[in-house]
Amino acid sequence: MKKIIIDTNFLLIPYQFKVDIFSEIKRICDFKYRLCIIDKTLEEMKKIIATQKEKHRRAAVLGVMLLGQKNVYKIRAKKGKSVDESILEIACKDKKGYVVATQDAELKRKLKEKGISLIVLKGKSHLELVAA
């Protein structure tokens, strides 16, 4: 079973683009998977809710609410590392066992270089699995 790590910015997509990321992941993944987030992702979402402007705050509130409704597994990250560093480190331990859902251009570039599959938003309307 593969693990799909959902990055913080990916959780903002449902509000920003009206795309149901969970049904889209189900549509594009023809393999067994488990949805995961890094524990620091939830911290980032709470920080957005506390500090950002209304539009971003609403997107984060919806993202946190959706996480609560889905069976999303939390992965503990090492202290002192950012969410992106943690995602890279965890996914690189088992390149075939992980897929990362992100919109972060720099993180996508690094993951591609390491041979890790991605899930990305295409055309602001649907998700696409980009195999390594």
N, C-alpha and C positions, 0 to 999 in steps of 0.2 A: 504494500500500500504506500503510495506517495503522499508526501506532506506538502500542502500548498501554504506557503507563508504569505499572509496578506500584509502589505506595507501600509503605513498610516495614510498616505495620500490616496490609496486605493479605496479606503473606507469612506472617502469624501465623494466618490463618484456617484452613488445613488442620489444624493441631493443635487450635486452640481450638474449632472447630465441626464438624470432620470433613467439610469440604467440599473437594472436589478443584477448586481454582480453575482449573487448567489445562484440564481437560475441560469445566468450566462456561464458560470463556471461549470455547472452541471451539464449544460448543453455542449460545451467544447471539450470536456474531459471524458474520454471513453475508457477510463481506468478508475480503479478504486483509489480514493483519496481521503485525506483528513485535513480539514481547514485548521490553520494555526495562525497565531499572532505571537510576536515577541512581547514579553511582559511590558517592555518600555513603550510599545505602541499605545497601549491603554493610557499610560502616563502622558504621552504626547497628545492624545485625543482630549484628555481632561485639561491639559494646558491650553489647547486651542479654545475649548469651551470657556475657560476662565479669562483669557486675554485677547482673543481676536474679535474682529468686527462681526456684526450680526450674521452676514451671509456664511462666513466660515464657521461661526459658532453653531448655526443651525445644521450645517453639513456634519459637523463633529457629533452633535447630539444624536442625529439620525444614525450615524455610523456606530456609535456606542450602543444605541438601542437595538440595532440589527445584530450586533455581536451578542447581545444578551438573548436574542431569540434563536440564534443558531448554536449548534454544538461546536464551538470553536475552542481548540486546545491552546493553552498558553505555554509558551516555551520560555524558560528562564534564561536570561542573557547574563553574561559576565558583567560585573560592575565596572563602571568607568568607560564603557563602550557606547557609542551611539547606536540607534536602531539600525541604521544602514550597515555599520561595521558588524553588528551582531548578526544580521541577516546574511551577510557575506560569509562570515566565519561558520555559521551553522550550516548553510547550504553547501559550502565547499567540503564539509566533512563527508558528505554522501551526495555527490553531484547527480546521480541517477534517482535518488530518493526524494529530491526536493524540486519544487517548482515555486517560483516567486512571482507574486502578483504585485506589480508596482508601476507607477507612472514617473518615477524619478529617473531622469535621463542619465545622470552619472552612475547611479546604481545599476541601471539596465546595461550600460556599457561594460561595467566591471563584471557583472554576472555573465554576460555573453562571452567575454574574454576567458572566463573560468569554465565555460561549457555548461552553464546551468540554464534550464528551460525557464521561460517567462510567460506570464499572462499579462497582456496589455490591452488598453482601450484603443479601439480603432474607430475612426470617423465619428467620435463622440456618441456612438450609437450601439456598439457591441464590443464584446471581448474577443481576443484572439490568442491562441496558444502558439508561442514561438518556440519551436523545439531547438535545443542546443545543437 
